[in-house]
């Protein structure tokens, strides 16, 4: 039972029909290639295969007893195992005794039945591994699936885990799922971490001491886990937006790439510094222009300008605009320096702390104020830092304030 209660699939899938079996190539540690046929089953079909579920239960019991990869604690009887592992879709990998695809990693469907692929071998001799696929969340999020994988200890190191993972990316979309989340992948499960990272999964986070796991000698050990999440569409096979065809995919991929570059550039501290400097220059120049226009309306200043009787109207206007331009340049540079300095420091502080709160503004304001007043002595540095920090805190508080409720 999950935190959401019993979860059943409510999204549109493939109905009750079973998906076609497929053949996948695995690569052993020695470099040799082996083929694995993956079969889609549901609980009723699996119960019809004598001894299959009993063998899977025995393997799963050993895995949970080892206490290193699954969170279950204590013994699950046959019925409890079937309810857990067979709630939705089951996939069983059968190691093929003879290579089918040659020295290639090409995947193809096969019409060979599971019992024919097993042949005269026992399930222990034939099964490369198995996994389930079921919704990770109920209702409106049931299109996000979860998978649980088991490779018997006698088959580990043969590349079967990766082959099963690749088949998962093939089958899950066909079942109607649009994304996958693994709730628990313990960091000491290095094989699984390596497989899922190699298949493009993203680490969504790490929870300290999330598992009371055993070491190989059976001693208890606190460790971490990381959930992984990824869209289950392979790169280059994602659904296209409405109105686009496969011919438009290269253009769309190129557009996504440039959008990614643009996003990275906009998030960089250098870009933020330059943009803040440019905005500061514009604000400073505007304030200078406004103050200059008011200044020339002052009778005293106007009379001083008009003392140059030898200048005609055009020359006087030129002198006035030149003076205004100098003022705008000087004021713009000052504001630009302050804006760029503050934005650059705040970006570095935020990146270092990995948080976005008022303390970033206070720290950045204090450092900026101190740097701007550095030529005026220690007292000025301290005073400038405190004043700028207080100003930054006031502005940040105003921006972050909660809007009033409309009663």
PLY file of the C-alpha trace (Angstrom):
ply
format ascii 1.0
element vertex 407
property float x
property float y
property float z
element edge 406
property int vertex1
property int vertex2
end_header
0.00 0.00 0.00
1.47 3.36 -1.01
1.07 6.72 0.70
-1.79 7.31 -1.75
-3.53 4.03 -0.96
-4.07 1.39 -3.62
-3.00 2.73 -7.03
-4.57 1.52 -10.25
-4.00 2.74 -13.76
-6.50 5.36 -14.88
-4.68 6.70 -17.94
-5.24 5.36 -21.42
-3.02 2.36 -22.06
-3.00 -0.56 -24.46
-6.05 -2.23 -22.93
-5.83 -5.90 -22.03
-3.67 -7.07 -24.93
-0.11 -8.16 -24.25
2.73 -6.43 -26.07
4.93 -8.32 -28.50
8.08 -9.97 -27.18
11.36 -8.34 -28.14
15.00 -9.37 -28.28
17.72 -7.22 -26.72
21.48 -7.61 -26.76
23.51 -7.50 -23.55
27.26 -7.13 -23.17
29.05 -9.09 -20.47
32.04 -7.83 -18.49
34.28 -9.97 -20.67
32.93 -8.18 -23.75
30.92 -11.05 -25.23
27.39 -10.41 -26.49
24.27 -12.30 -25.41
20.63 -11.96 -26.40
17.69 -11.61 -24.02
14.08 -12.08 -25.05
11.70 -9.92 -22.99
8.10 -11.08 -22.54
5.12 -9.04 -21.37
2.85 -10.82 -18.89
0.07 -10.05 -16.50
-0.61 -11.90 -13.30
-3.15 -14.36 -14.73
-0.83 -15.25 -17.62
2.13 -15.60 -15.28
0.15 -17.95 -13.02
-0.42 -20.16 -16.04
3.33 -20.72 -16.40
4.09 -23.46 -13.88
6.79 -22.52 -11.39
7.48 -19.03 -12.79
5.99 -16.91 -10.01
7.34 -19.28 -7.37
10.86 -18.86 -8.73
10.48 -15.07 -8.99
9.24 -15.03 -5.38
12.27 -16.99 -4.19
14.66 -14.62 -5.97
12.88 -11.53 -4.65
12.92 -12.97 -1.12
16.71 -13.39 -1.31
17.06 -9.79 -2.54
14.96 -8.38 0.31
16.78 -10.58 2.81
20.09 -9.14 1.60
18.60 -5.75 2.46
20.71 -3.69 0.07
18.48 -2.63 -2.84
14.78 -2.92 -1.91
13.21 -1.24 1.14
10.98 -4.19 2.10
11.78 -5.64 5.51
10.63 -9.06 6.64
9.29 -11.98 4.67
6.64 -11.57 1.95
4.67 -14.74 1.35
3.70 -15.83 -2.15
0.37 -14.01 -2.16
1.90 -10.76 -0.86
4.66 -10.96 -3.48
2.18 -11.51 -6.30
0.04 -8.59 -5.11
3.12 -6.34 -5.02
4.95 -7.44 -8.16
1.96 -8.39 -10.29
-0.32 -5.43 -9.60
-0.12 -4.28 -13.23
2.40 -5.41 -15.87
5.21 -7.94 -15.51
8.16 -8.33 -17.88
10.37 -11.42 -17.85
13.74 -11.62 -19.61
14.77 -15.03 -20.94
18.46 -15.54 -21.74
18.71 -17.09 -25.19
21.17 -19.97 -25.43
22.15 -19.09 -29.00
22.83 -15.61 -30.33
19.92 -14.48 -32.51
20.93 -11.02 -33.75
24.61 -11.58 -34.49
27.20 -9.05 -33.33
24.74 -6.18 -33.25
22.66 -4.25 -30.73
19.69 -4.00 -33.10
16.39 -4.76 -31.39
13.51 -6.61 -33.00
10.22 -8.28 -32.13
10.01 -12.05 -31.95
7.12 -14.49 -32.30
8.86 -17.17 -30.22
6.72 -18.04 -27.20
8.16 -17.80 -23.70
8.06 -21.55 -23.08
9.79 -22.19 -26.41
12.50 -19.67 -25.48
12.88 -21.38 -22.09
13.11 -24.79 -23.71
14.06 -27.65 -21.41
15.86 -25.38 -18.99
14.57 -24.61 -15.51
13.35 -21.08 -14.77
16.53 -20.55 -12.75
18.66 -21.44 -15.76
16.56 -19.48 -18.25
15.57 -16.20 -16.55
17.99 -13.31 -17.02
15.89 -10.96 -14.87
12.42 -9.55 -14.45
10.64 -6.31 -13.60
7.24 -4.76 -13.07
5.73 -1.56 -14.47
2.89 0.21 -12.67
1.66 3.74 -11.97
3.75 5.63 -9.46
0.88 7.99 -8.56
-2.91 7.75 -8.69
-5.50 9.52 -10.80
-4.33 12.66 -12.52
-0.67 11.60 -12.31
-1.11 7.93 -13.15
0.61 8.51 -16.49
3.90 8.55 -14.51
5.11 4.99 -13.99
7.54 3.18 -11.74
9.57 0.05 -12.37
11.07 -2.52 -10.02
13.94 -4.62 -11.40
15.48 -7.88 -10.20
18.47 -9.66 -11.70
19.29 -12.98 -9.97
22.72 -12.99 -8.36
23.90 -15.79 -10.66
23.27 -13.51 -13.67
24.78 -10.27 -12.41
27.69 -8.91 -14.43
26.30 -10.17 -17.73
24.75 -6.89 -18.86
21.20 -8.17 -18.40
20.26 -5.21 -16.19
21.00 -2.69 -18.92
19.16 -4.78 -21.51
16.09 -4.87 -19.26
16.40 -1.11 -18.67
16.45 -0.47 -22.40
13.38 -2.66 -22.84
11.65 -0.63 -20.10
12.10 2.51 -22.21
10.59 0.60 -25.11
7.56 -0.88 -23.35
6.48 1.85 -20.92
5.35 4.32 -23.63
3.45 1.51 -25.33
1.56 0.97 -22.08
0.45 4.60 -22.22
2.93 6.10 -19.75
4.58 9.44 -20.47
7.19 9.61 -17.74
8.95 7.53 -15.11
10.04 8.15 -11.53
12.15 5.75 -9.44
11.38 6.49 -5.81
14.32 4.59 -4.33
17.69 3.99 -5.97
20.16 3.64 -3.12
23.57 5.16 -3.76
25.33 1.94 -2.80
23.47 0.25 -5.66
26.15 1.45 -8.04
25.14 -0.89 -10.87
21.60 0.56 -11.00
22.85 4.14 -10.71
25.27 3.56 -13.59
22.57 1.93 -15.76
19.94 4.64 -15.24
22.38 7.50 -15.68
23.57 5.83 -18.89
19.97 5.67 -20.11
19.47 9.40 -19.54
17.74 9.48 -16.16
18.18 12.62 -14.06
18.91 12.64 -10.33
16.05 14.52 -8.78
17.60 14.72 -5.32
19.26 12.86 -2.48
17.74 12.08 0.91
20.32 11.54 3.71
20.11 8.28 5.69
16.98 7.16 3.87
17.67 3.45 4.18
18.67 1.11 7.00
20.56 -1.12 4.60
22.84 -4.07 5.17
26.42 -4.41 4.03
27.65 -7.56 2.34
28.64 -8.96 5.73
25.09 -8.37 7.02
25.82 -5.43 9.32
23.38 -2.51 9.41
24.30 0.69 7.57
22.66 4.07 7.12
22.90 5.26 3.55
21.24 7.61 1.08
18.96 7.25 -1.86
18.31 9.29 -4.92
15.08 9.24 -6.86
15.43 9.44 -10.62
13.04 10.95 -13.10
13.06 11.17 -16.87
10.59 11.32 -19.74
10.49 7.80 -21.12
10.62 8.94 -24.73
14.06 8.28 -26.16
15.97 11.26 -27.52
14.82 11.90 -31.06
11.59 9.94 -30.59
9.61 12.35 -28.41
6.06 13.22 -29.56
6.06 16.24 -31.85
3.88 19.31 -31.20
0.61 19.42 -33.16
1.10 20.44 -36.77
4.72 19.23 -37.05
5.97 16.17 -38.92
9.15 14.10 -38.73
10.63 16.36 -41.41
10.40 19.24 -38.90
12.20 17.33 -36.11
15.78 18.48 -37.00
14.65 22.11 -37.01
12.85 21.59 -33.68
15.91 19.93 -32.12
18.10 22.80 -33.28
15.63 25.30 -31.84
15.62 23.46 -28.49
19.40 23.45 -28.47
19.63 27.20 -28.99
16.90 27.76 -26.41
18.98 25.74 -23.97
22.07 27.82 -24.76
20.05 31.01 -24.30
18.69 29.79 -20.97
22.18 28.91 -19.74
23.47 32.31 -20.83
20.66 34.17 -19.10
21.31 32.26 -15.86
25.04 32.99 -15.85
26.42 35.57 -13.44
28.28 37.32 -16.25
25.08 37.90 -18.20
23.20 39.07 -15.11
26.03 41.50 -14.33
26.05 42.95 -17.84
22.26 43.30 -17.94
22.16 44.97 -14.53
24.91 47.33 -15.61
23.03 48.24 -18.77
19.80 48.79 -16.87
21.65 50.90 -14.30
23.19 53.02 -17.03
19.78 53.66 -18.56
18.22 54.62 -15.22
21.12 56.90 -14.34
21.04 58.62 -17.72
17.28 59.12 -17.46
17.52 60.67 -13.99
20.29 62.97 -15.19
18.22 64.03 -18.19
15.23 64.82 -16.00
17.30 66.79 -13.49
19.06 68.69 -16.30
15.75 69.69 -17.88
14.59 71.09 -14.55
17.93 72.76 -13.96
17.74 74.77 -17.17
14.33 76.06 -16.14
15.94 77.67 -13.11
16.19 81.45 -13.81
19.63 81.75 -12.24
21.14 78.95 -14.32
19.34 80.21 -17.42
20.79 83.70 -16.91
24.28 82.21 -16.62
23.83 80.46 -19.91
22.54 83.56 -21.59
25.62 85.63 -20.57
27.29 84.24 -23.65
25.65 86.85 -25.81
27.92 86.12 -28.71
26.36 82.65 -29.19
23.38 82.29 -31.47
20.41 80.05 -30.63
21.83 76.98 -32.35
25.15 77.32 -30.56
23.44 77.81 -27.22
21.30 74.74 -27.78
24.37 72.76 -28.76
26.18 73.80 -25.60
23.18 72.90 -23.44
22.78 69.46 -25.05
26.50 68.78 -24.76
26.38 69.61 -21.06
23.32 67.41 -20.59
25.06 64.55 -22.43
28.09 64.77 -20.16
25.82 64.67 -17.13
23.89 61.68 -18.48
27.15 59.81 -19.21
28.56 60.48 -15.77
25.34 59.59 -13.95
24.79 56.50 -16.14
28.28 55.20 -15.42
27.74 55.60 -11.70
24.42 53.77 -11.69
25.82 51.09 -14.02
28.73 50.44 -11.67
26.41 50.07 -8.69
23.93 47.84 -10.54
26.57 45.57 -12.06
28.48 45.27 -8.78
25.39 44.38 -6.75
23.95 41.96 -9.33
27.27 40.17 -9.80
27.85 39.74 -6.06
24.26 38.64 -5.44
24.49 36.03 -8.20
27.70 34.60 -6.74
26.25 34.56 -3.21
23.04 32.89 -4.40
24.97 30.27 -6.37
27.18 29.52 -3.38
24.28 29.28 -0.88
21.92 27.55 -3.35
19.07 29.55 -1.83
16.97 32.53 -2.86
16.07 34.60 0.19
16.53 38.03 1.75
19.96 37.15 3.14
21.39 37.16 -0.37
20.32 40.79 -0.81
21.61 41.82 2.63
25.01 40.19 2.12
25.32 41.57 -1.42
24.30 45.04 -0.29
26.84 45.06 2.53
29.68 43.92 0.25
28.69 46.34 -2.53
28.42 49.29 -0.16
31.78 48.49 1.37
33.48 48.18 -2.00
32.02 51.47 -3.25
33.26 53.28 -0.13
36.66 51.56 -0.03
38.62 54.76 -0.79
37.12 56.70 2.11
38.50 54.73 5.05
37.33 51.86 7.31
34.48 53.78 8.92
33.07 54.74 5.53
33.39 51.13 4.36
31.44 49.90 7.38
28.86 52.65 7.16
28.41 52.26 3.43
28.04 48.50 3.77
25.43 48.77 6.55
23.47 51.48 4.72
23.45 49.58 1.43
22.51 46.34 3.23
19.58 48.07 4.95
18.44 49.59 1.65
18.70 46.19 -0.08
16.76 44.51 2.73
13.99 47.11 2.50
13.68 46.69 -1.28
13.76 42.89 -1.04
11.14 42.88 1.71
8.88 45.09 -0.39
9.24 42.82 -3.42
8.61 39.64 -1.43
5.65 40.97 0.55
2.47 38.94 0.51
-0.37 40.59 -1.42
-3.28 41.71 0.71
-6.32 39.48 0.71
-9.31 40.92 -1.12
-12.22 40.57 1.31
0 1
1 2
2 3
3 4
4 5
5 6
6 7
7 8
8 9
9 10
10 11
11 12
12 13
13 14
14 15
15 16
16 17
17 18
18 19
19 20
20 21
21 22
22 23
23 24
24 25
25 26
26 27
27 28
28 29
29 30
30 31
31 32
32 33
33 34
34 35
35 36
36 37
37 38
38 39
39 40
40 41
41 42
42 43
43 44
44 45
45 46
46 47
47 48
48 49
49 50
50 51
51 52
52 53
53 54
54 55
55 56
56 57
57 58
58 59
59 60
60 61
61 62
62 63
63 64
64 65
65 66
66 67
67 68
68 69
69 70
70 71
71 72
72 73
73 74
74 75
75 76
76 77
77 78
78 79
79 80
80 81
81 82
82 83
83 84
84 85
85 86
86 87
87 88
88 89
89 90
90 91
91 92
92 93
93 94
94 95
95 96
96 97
97 98
98 99
99 100
100 101
101 102
102 103
103 104
104 105
105 106
106 107
107 108
108 109
109 110
110 111
111 112
112 113
113 114
114 115
115 116
116 117
117 118
118 119
119 120
120 121
121 122
122 123
123 124
124 125
125 126
126 127
127 128
128 129
129 130
130 131
131 132
132 133
133 134
134 135
135 136
136 137
137 138
138 139
139 140
140 141
141 142
142 143
143 144
144 145
145 146
146 147
147 148
148 149
149 150
150 151
151 152
152 153
153 154
154 155
155 156
156 157
157 158
158 159
159 160
160 161
161 162
162 163
163 164
164 165
165 166
166 167
167 168
168 169
169 170
170 171
171 172
172 173
173 174
174 175
175 176
176 177
177 178
178 179
179 180
180 181
181 182
182 183
183 184
184 185
185 186
186 187
187 188
188 189
189 190
190 191
191 192
192 193
193 194
194 195
195 196
196 197
197 198
198 199
199 200
200 201
201 202
202 203
203 204
204 205
205 206
206 207
207 208
208 209
209 210
210 211
211 212
212 213
213 214
214 215
215 216
216 217
217 218
218 219
219 220
220 221
221 222
222 223
223 224
224 225
225 226
226 227
227 228
228 229
229 230
230 231
231 232
232 233
233 234
234 235
235 236
236 237
237 238
238 239
239 240
240 241
241 242
242 243
243 244
244 245
245 246
246 247
247 248
248 249
249 250
250 251
251 252
252 253
253 254
254 255
255 256
256 257
257 258
258 259
259 260
260 261
261 262
262 263
263 264
264 265
265 266
266 267
267 268
268 269
269 270
270 271
271 272
272 273
273 274
274 275
275 276
276 277
277 278
278 279
279 280
280 281
281 282
282 283
283 284
284 285
285 286
286 287
287 288
288 289
289 290
290 291
291 292
292 293
293 294
294 295
295 296
296 297
297 298
298 299
299 300
300 301
301 302
302 303
303 304
304 305
305 306
306 307
307 308
308 309
309 310
310 311
311 312
312 313
313 314
314 315
315 316
316 317
317 318
318 319
319 320
320 321
321 322
322 323
323 324
324 325
325 326
326 327
327 328
328 329
329 330
330 331
331 332
332 333
333 334
334 335
335 336
336 337
337 338
338 339
339 340
340 341
341 342
342 343
343 344
344 345
345 346
346 347
347 348
348 349
349 350
350 351
351 352
352 353
353 354
354 355
355 356
356 357
357 358
358 359
359 360
360 361
361 362
362 363
363 364
364 365
365 366
366 367
367 368
368 369
369 370
370 371
371 372
372 373
373 374
374 375
375 376
376 377
377 378
378 379
379 380
380 381
381 382
382 383
383 384
384 385
385 386
386 387
387 388
388 389
389 390
390 391
391 392
392 393
393 394
394 395
395 396
396 397
397 398
398 399
399 400
400 401
401 402
402 403
403 404
404 405
405 406
